[in-house]
Amino acid sequence: MYEKMKDIIKVINNESPIRKQIDISNEFEETYNEDAKRLKEIEENLEVIYNKINNTLKVVLMGEVKAGKSTIINSIVGEEISYVNVVEATAAIIEIEYGFNENAIIKKKNGEEIKGSIQKINSMIGENINDQEFFSDIDVIKIRKNLKNLDKLSIVDTPGLETITSSNEQKTKDYIQESDFVIWVLNCNHLGQSDITENIENIYDLGKPIILIANRVDEIDADKSEIVDYLEDELGYMIKNVIPMSARQAFEGVIKNDKRLLEESGYNSLMTTINSINSRSEIIQKDSLLRSFNVQMSRDVNIHEKIKLYIKEVNDDIHKRFMHLEKKKSNLESDIKNKVNIWFDDEFLVKEINEIIDTMSEYSVKKYLSDDYINQKITAFINNIEQDIITQWEQYSQIEINEHIETIEKKYKEIDSNFYIQEVSSQKYNYPVNNEIIVQEAKKGAITGGKVGVAIAAYSAWLGPAAAHITLVGALGTVAVPLAVAGAVFKGFKYFKDKSSKEKEKEELRQKLLLDKDKFKTKLYPQIIEAINIMDNNILSNAKYNLQNVVLSPYRRMGINDIDVFIKNIDKYINTIYSMDKKIDKVWVIDTNIFIDEPNILDGFDEDETIVISKQVLDELDKKKNNHSLRRNVQLALDNIKRKKVWFEDIDNRYISDIYDESPDNNILSAAVKYKHMDVTMLTSDKNLMVKCQAENIKCMSLDEFKSSTKYTYVLR
């Protein structure tokens, strides 16, 4: 079960898409600030729960200055821990414990915490190593390392006796009181020169087991057995064990994996003693801790679900805005085409042609039909069209922006309220929950309360760069006036010089000019429409890009298509957590008779299932070895138990009713009741035990039922 919890914590810390995005994007962390804090809090809570439920053994190291405590710590941990020597120089207390994420924390006496990487904190300590004022404000330095040997052990390194001050003396006593045992490190070079009896007695009076390490045995000319005898004579009644040791050689043996050095240095004796103490420890408050673990997982999943919905709402709304922009472009192009047609038909050169016909002036012809004049007219019109396009895009974009902000903020508030209620409901409160208060609290959530509007305020500038990127005049180029127009006019002019003017002939000339104007329109109109399309496409493309760029700024390195992948990855993560959570809950408690009838029963379980064996079962199997007919099966069962991962439960009847007397069946029943909050099944062929399980509302299964279940048939038949 505990390995599965550890696996879940690793997935939460290392595979969460949202945590990964927080790590690479400050904008994402700022946008989801409150939820980012909650996710970090969940990581820390899970680690605390795991350390408690994993029954981490707490050890305090004490001794003289330069006795070798730091090197012994390095040997136990299996790696050189940075800056442990500052303990002697600064009288600081250092806690070294297991951490999924390696880091260090300086906790000050005023409650302030300085967090960072081990390297960062190491540098800070090195820079202040001679500043006693800096260290006088420190309550404790915590180091978290992802090292195997720390998984079951946390170490407190205290100052040497000569550097213990009145300010940290009580702190040291508190750590001793909370510890499982104390390791006292003695420098063999000082044997007989200093009296540590009183200090040892003070620890002994606190009821803590004491391991005495006689360090630096390799530096003196004395037999190890003589050292042990001397210390046992002096302190024997207070000491659990005396271990002569060379910490220097032990650490060298650990680093080099030198079995000879590990044995000769005393390292193996030390670790055997530590493990023997650890073997007696039991999970305390297992039920409440497991529930706490499940609550934290529920919170983590809820936050991922919530942020996924946030992102989905943003993503869906972006697609909606894109569709609106596409529709706007289509409508705008149709509108502009109509305006261009109307301008060509009703405005372009209409007055000018009338004036030429009416005045018959050569000046009018040269003025109105010159390339410069016509280009000016067209340029002025194109500029007006261009400004009209930009104005309409700006007006429309503002409408889209306002609708986007309103839609997203409304959705965010709904999501925050719903998930806040879920989170509260998943926890056990001792007071009634007021829904109005919940809604008010939810409004303070991750990114509501106007934060969306602030984040999207930059949208107002999204169109400018797009519009300025290309102009219609630039896209159209220089207009070449058809020579046919000018030629027709000049011919008409000469015609009027030679003959008397008649209204009919003037109208014929007007029609010729209008016909040439239509030919001019036929040539120029497609060019203008193409230029408008180029500008519209450019504005639309840039508008989409800028809108997406601003909206998705928290999702660094993601485009609109990558958001869909991000959402799928969140779903995948949530499903992984759900599937792993289910595997935690399945527990089997196995009775003695099952092992006798089917010695290989453990082969029938999945690796993800937790197997619990009461020590009562072990005792009964041991006794049945004397029965010749059962001996073979009992030995097979014990061999099978030895090579499988199982959880052994002490005989403890606190979990069952007082009406039950102390009997083998009740001892085994108690092991099942301890796991009642989980999906526990008792596997037994004992009818009496089956009835008791039924009374305790615990599922029960006989060996025949187990074998007939489809899941296990192929293993045991």
Secondary structure, 3 states (H helix, E strand, C coil): CHHHHHHHHHHHHHCCHHHHHHHHCHHHHHHCHHHHHHHHHHHHHHHHHHHHHCCCEEEEEEECCCCCHHHHHHHHHCCCCCCCCHHHHHCCCEEEEECCCCEEEEEECCCCEEEECHHHHHHHHHHCCCCHHHHHCEEEEEEEECCHHHCCEEEEECCCHHHCCHHHHHHHHHHHHHCCEEEEEEEHHHCCCCCCHHHHHHHHHCCCCEEEEEECHHHCCCCHHHHHHHHHHHHHHHCCEEEEECHHHHHHHHHHCCHHHHHHCCHHHHHHHHHHHHHCCCCCCHHHHHHHHHHHHHHHHHHHHHHHHHHHHHHHHHHHHHHHHHHHHHHHHHHHHHHHHHHHHHCCCHHHHHHHHHHCCHHHHHHHCCHHHHHHHHHHHHHHHHHHHHHHHHHHHHHHHHHHHHHHHHHHHHHHHHHHHHHHHCCCCCCCCCHHHHHHHHCCCCCCCCHHHHHHHHHHHCCHHHHHCCCHHHHHCCCCCCHHHHHHHHHHHHHHHHCCCCHHHHHHHHHHHHHHHHHHHHHHHHHHHHHHHHHHHHHHHHHHHHHHHHHCCCCCCCCHHHHHHHHHHHHHHHHHHHHHHHHHHEEEEECHHHHHHCCCHHHHCCCCCEEEEEHHHHHHHHHHCCCHHHHHHHHHHHHHHHHCCCEEECCCHHHCCCCCCCCHHHHHHHHHHCCCCCEEEEECCCHHHHHHHHHCCCEEECHHHHHHCHHHHHHHC
